[in-house]
Amino acid sequence: MTTQASSASPLDIPVMPVAWLHDQPERYDVVHDEARALWLKAWPKQVEHYTIPLYRHAERQPLSTEAACALLKDALGIDPMLDGNMLKMLRAVERAHGIGHNAELARWLRNEKVCACWN
């Protein structure tokens, strides 16, 4: 999957369903998009109720330093270049939400702490 710029709106990003959910509320089964396409050719009745598309969101990238500084200055009125803690806090929030280069490491460390509690 390609990485999109953070300034791209949802309408600019081409998205295709990766799976389809059954349209009856009491059913939670899902069929993969490629499998549904094959069934539509061979036996359409088999998949006629899989009408709710499921999408995978594009990979999210951290804000550039300039964009992060502008956001913090506009939102809080604080110049993050003078107070580096605000920029560090923003980067920590990005990592906690799975955004950025060290997000995978941060997620792994959180899981290790959770696992350590169970031992």
Summary of the structure (lengths in Angstrom):
residues: 119
radius of gyration: 21.0
end to end distance: 37.6
largest distance: 64.7
contacts: 249
relative contact order: 0.12
helix: 46%
strand: 10%
